[in-house]
Amino acid sequence: MIALVHDSFKCRVVKWLPRTGENHHAMRARRFLEGFTTDDRLLTTVELHDRPYHTWKRLQRTGKYDEARFERMIARIPDHDLFLTFVEIDGASEAKNPQPIRWFRDQLRKRDLVD
């Protein structure tokens, strides 16, 4: 279910507005999915699925990232194994860089949140 929905609302993002909050494709997907489930594991995974990549990207660009914001994101995730699995699946294409996924997996392991 989440694989089908997670990026389906990119076409509904209003391009001239900031792509954050309710105008972000992942939040739009979450809102849609809320009509079918109350499972916070699924809803949060859809909503936050791109955050690890964007955090890694900022780290690569600037050499730092907002660790407190990252920790708040981690705290919101009810099922770290599900979330990591989905991030891995979403980034599994040969066209995508595997480094952000390795970095995120390492961050979760450092915190003893996944095996």
C-alpha positions, -999 to +999 in steps of 0.1 A: +000+000+000+026+026+010+047+018-021+018+027-043+009+059-025+042+075-013+051+095-044+017+095-061+009+131-051+039+149-066+017+161-094-006+178-068+022+200-053+016+237-060+049+245-077+050+283-068+045+276-031+071+262-007+072+224-009+068+219+028+040+210+052+006+204+035+021+213+001+047+185+003+040+154-018+046+131+011+021+149+034-004+149+006+001+111+003-003+108+041-036+127+041-049+105+013-038+073+032-055+086+063-088+079+045-080+042+045-060+035+077-052+048+111-020+028+113+006+053+124+034+031+113+022+033+077+012+070+078+045+082+093+065+061+069+048+077+040+051+112+055+088+110+064+101+087+037+123+114+020+137+130+052+167+107+056+179+115+021+174+152+025+193+151+058+222+132+042+222+156+013+225+187+036+253+169+055+271+164+022+266+199+011+274+217+043+293+192+065+266+194+091+229+188+098+204+198+124+209+168+148+180+179+170+156+179+141+169+145+130+163+132+166+128+145+165+122+127+132+136+095+147+113+099+177+083+102+155+089+069+137+069+041+155+085+012+136+121+018+127+125-016+110+095-009+087+107+027+080+143+016+072+130-013+050+108+011+030+136+037+026+158+009+013+132-003-011+125+033-023+162+038-029+169+005-045+171+017-081+205+015-098+200+051-107+199+061-070+229+067-048+231+040-021+252+062+003+223+080+019+207+047+028+239+033+043+243+065+063+207+063+076+210+026+085+242+034+104+225+062+123+197+039+133+222+012+143+243+037+164+211+044+183+203+006+187+170+011+168+176-016+142+198-047+140 
